[in-house]
């Protein structure tokens, strides 16, 4: 009941919401949902192969530290860093990373699929994103090889 009530309090991006907590009669905190759209340039990535005989095997480790740009892909607004573990050859990784922006950090965890878009959980943040939750959509960008870029769309829920 409490979870369903809380989810009913969250609304569209950038809308302010005030909800009471029906279970104890006390007002619940107000929340804001903010959408942040970024473009990651995958310039600095390394895969460490755990099985020297195979180029892609379960347990391989991908580490990265990359620049992130605004939605227009014109100005660098921060960086990210993190790692992924290969969980299914040719199909998926399980990842954790943090994006560093001028007003704070946002951390995420979840799957990265080789050939389809992904949804990751926002696990926390600092600064303007303290007590953050929500989700991040990871999308592929159509850019000429050898460039690799990803759309990162954060739907961040933070106390108002």
N, C-alpha and C positions, 0 to 999 in steps of 0.2 A: 504494500500500500504506500509506504513512504517513498519508495523508488518511483512508482508510477506517478505520485503527486509531484515529485521533484522534476521528472521529465516533462510533465505538463506545464511546468513553470518556464521552461526554456523555449524561446521563440527565435524568429529569424535573425539573421546576422545584423549586428549593431543595434538591436532593439533592447531597450531597458525593460526589465521585468521585475515586478514586485509580487511576491507570493507569501501568503501566510502558511505556517506549519499547522495543519489541522490536527495533528496527533497530540500536541501539547498546548495549543492555544497561543503559542508565542509566534511573533512574526519571524519568518525565515529571512536570511540575508537576501539582498537583491543581487542579481547577476546580470552581466552583460555578455553577449556573444559577439565576438569580433572576428571578421574574416580577414586573413592576411594572405595575399597572393605573392608568391616568390618564384624565381627561376634559379635552379641550381645548375652551375656549370661543373660537370664531373671531370675536372682537370687533374685531380690529384688522388688517384685510387690505386691500391695495391692488393692483389690477391695472393695470399700465402697458401700454397697447396700442401695439404697434409699427407697426401699420397703421391710421392715423387713419380710414380709410374702413370699417374692420370692427371690430365689437365683440369678436370672438373670432377670433384668427388665430395661426398658428404663429409662435413667437418672443415672444408676449406674456409679461410677467414678473409673477408674483404674489409680493409680499413681505408678511411678517406678523411680528407680535410679540404673542403672546397669553398669557393666564393659563391655567395647568393646575391641575386639581383632583384630589383623591383619587378612588378608585373609586366611592365613594358620592356624588360630585359635591357634597360638603358644604363642604369646606375647601380653599382654595387652597394648593397645596404647591410651586408653582414657576411658571416662565414658559417660553415657547419663542420662538425666532426663526429665520427662515429665508427661503428663496425657492424658487420653482418656475418652470420654463420650459415654456410650452405646446408640446407636441410633436405632438399630433394634435387638431385642432379638434373640440370637443364630446366628446372621449374621454379624453385623458390629458395629464398634466404630468409632468415629471421634476424631483424635488425634493431639496433638502438642508436639514436644520435641526438645531438643538440644543435639547434641553430642559435647563433649569437647575433642579436640585433642591438641597435643603439639603446633601446629602452628595456632590455632584459633578454633572458634566454628561455627557449621552449624546448623541452625534451619529449621525444616520441619513442614508441616501441611497437613492433609488429612486422608483418610480412612484406617482403619485396618480391614480386613475381617477375620472372624473366620476360614474359610476353603479354602480361595484362596489368592494368592499373591496380593500385593497392590502396587500402585504408589502414592507417596506423592510429593507435591510441596516443593522445597527449597524456603524458605521465606526470607532468609538473612544469614548473618554471620559476624564474626569478624576476625581480624588478616589477615591471608592469604586468608580468604574467605569473606573479606569485599565486599559488593555489590554483593554477590552471588545470583544466580538464578539457575534454572535447576530442576531436579527431583531426587527422591530416590526410588529405587525398594526395596521392603521388601519381602523376600522369607523365606519359612519355611525350617528348616534343619531337617534331619532325624537322631535324636539322641535318645538313650534309655531313657525312662521315669525313674525318674521324671525330668530329665534335659529338659530345653526348650532353644533353641537357634534359632536366626534368622540371615539370610544374609541381610546386609544393603549395597546396591550398590548405591553410590552417583554419579550422573553425574552433576558436579558443573561447572557452567559457571561464570567466573570472568573476570573483565577487565585485560588486559595484562599489 
